Structures are given as structure tokens and as C-alpha cells.
Amino acid sequence: MTAMNLLKKGPAKETGLTRPFEPFLDWEPFRRMRQLWGWDPFAEMTELPAFEYQSTFMPAFEVKETKDSYIFKGDLPGIKETDLDLQITGDRLTISGKREMEHKEEKETYYAYERSYGAFSRSFTLPTGVDYQHARAELKDGVLTILLAKIPEALPKKIELKAEKVKA
């Protein structure tokens, strides 16, 4: 089943951009140019209704495994170190925080309001063999980097092959 929106349209507002091009009626060569120069791109925009915009802020993360560690990188623009909480509980890394909404003046007019604000929490299950005691974290230029080293016992070990037979 498909749905259609039925909209009643009023008479078209004639502007230099919506009126059809009539080359034989426009004998004045610079008339179109004056109409284009007089076009205001913001005149057709409407002001957003006065409501409190609720959007959830969910930062994006990338998780990478190297030979000797796990690296978490998250985009946290506009977040201060004091607004972040990093915890490791058992085998779970939890990153939570908040990005505060900027103060809006009543006299200001917004045409678009797309930035996200609010509290967030991200959790990652960690594999065995992570050195929790020596975890490091840094917030620089809006990017959170967390480095979790692997414990030496969990690092891969090379098994040497010998020419002699293995007895079972």
C-alpha cells in the first residue's frame, strides 16, 4: 500500500527564477540579470518553530587491534575532559559524558538546528588478555584516544618447528 500527500497549492509567486523564460518578450538584455541580482536566497527560508530540539548525541568510535594493544578513537567535538567518564568494569569499557547545549537568545532566529546535544554512553566488551592496570586515555582536538595494552601472556608466541618427530 502506498500513501500520497495531497497538497493544495496557491497561485505561484512570480520571481525572476520561477517565471518561464520568454525570449521574445524580454527585449531588454539586462532585465534577467537584474532579477537574478535581486534574488535573496534567505527570503524563501522559513524560521524554525519555537520548540526545544531533542536529539541524542552519539559519538562515533573506531576500534583497532595492533600487535600489542587495542586502540579506541572517538569523535567528541565540544566535550571537555571534566564532562567525560571512562570506566573499566570486568571485561567492559564504558565511555560516558555529555555535550551541553549552547545558550540560545530569544531574539535570535534559527533557520537550521542540526547539532546534537545531551548525555551519551558507549560500552565495549573487551577480549581476554587486556592490561587494565596500564590503560591510557587522551582527549586532544575533540578526539578521544584510549590505549589498552595486551598483557604479555596474551601476546602470540611463535612455535618453532623442529625436524624431529613429536611423540604423542
N, C-alpha and C positions, 0 to 999 in steps of 0.2 A: 504494500500500500504506500502510495506517495502522497505527500501533502503539498499544497500550494499556498502561498501567501497572496492574498488579493489586496492590492493597494490602490486606493483611489488617488489619482494624480490630478492636480490642478493645472491650469494653463502654464506652459513653460515660460520661465523667466528669460527674456531675450537679453543675452550678453554677446559680446564680441566673439566668444568661443562657442556658444550654443546655437547661434543663428546660422543657418546653412549658407555656404559660400555662393554668392550670386555674382559671377564675374561681370555680367553685363549691367548690373545695377550699381556696382561700386566703381564709378569712374574716377573718383578721387584716389590717387595712388597711395596716399599715406593714411587713409582712413582706418584700414585694418591695423596698421602699426600703432596708431594712437589708441585703438581699442585694446590691443594687447598690452601696451604700456600701462593702461589704466586698470588692468586686472589685478585684483587683490586676492592672493591665494588664501588668506585667512578669513575673507568675508564669507565664504561658504562653510567654514567650520562652525560647529555648534559647541557651546560651552557644556561641559560635563554637568550632570545634575549634582546637587549638593547631597552626597551620601558618603558614608565612611567606607572607603575602598578596603575590602578584606582580601588579602592574598597571602598565601603561605610562602615563606621564603625557604627554599630547599636547595642548599648549595650542592654543586656538582663536585664529585670526587673522582680521582683516578687512583687505582691501587696497582702497584708494580712490585714484582718479586725479582730481586737480583740474586747473585750467587750467595751473598752473605746477609741479606736483610730484606725487609718489606718496607716499601715507601708509600705513604698515603699523601696525596696532594689534593687540597680542596680550595675552590674559589670562594673567598669570603670577603668581598669588597665592602668597605664601610663598617667592618666589625672591629671593635677594639679588643685587645688582649683581655681586658677586665670583663668583657662580655662573653668569654669563651670558657667552657669547662670540658676538660679531657680526662677520661677515666678508663682504667682497665680493670675489669672485674671478671675473674675466671679467665675464660677464653674470648671475652668480648671487649672490643674497643668502642667506647661511646664518646661521640663528639656532639656537644650541645652548646647552644648560645642563642643570642638574639640580635637582631638589627632593628634599631629604634627608628620609628617614623620621624621624618623631619617636621618641624613645626610649620603649619600652614596658616598664612594670614587670611582673614576673612575677605580682604579687599583683592586678593589675587585671583586671577581667572586661569583655570587649568583647561587645556584642550586635550591633553592626554595624561594619563596617570597609570603607568605600567610597571613601575618599580615595586618590588616585593619587600615586605617588612614582616617582622614578627619573630617568634621563637622557633627554633628547629632542633631536631635531634637525629643524628645518624648513628647507626650501630653496625659494626662489622665483626663477624665471627673470625677469630684468628686461628691459624693452624697450630698444631703442636710444635714445640721447638722454638718458641719466641722468647727472647730475653727481655722480660717485662721490667726488670730492675734498671736497665740502662736505656729506656725509651727516651728519645729526644724529640722536641717539638719547637717549631719556629713559625712566627707569623710575620711575613715580610711582603710589602706591596700588595696586600689583600690576598695573599696565597698562604695557606696553612700547610706546612710540611711536617709530617710525623715520620720518624725513622725508628723502626723496630728491628734490632739486630737478631739474627738467629743464634741460638746457643751452639757452642762448638760441637756438642754431641749430636745435634740435628743436622749438621752440615754433611753433605755427601762425602763418602770416603771411597777412595779408589781401591779396588781389589786387584792385586797383581796376579797375573796368570803364570803358572809355572809349568814346565814341560812334563813333570812327573804326574802320575795318576793319583786321583783323590780316592782314598779308601772310604767306603761307605760303612 
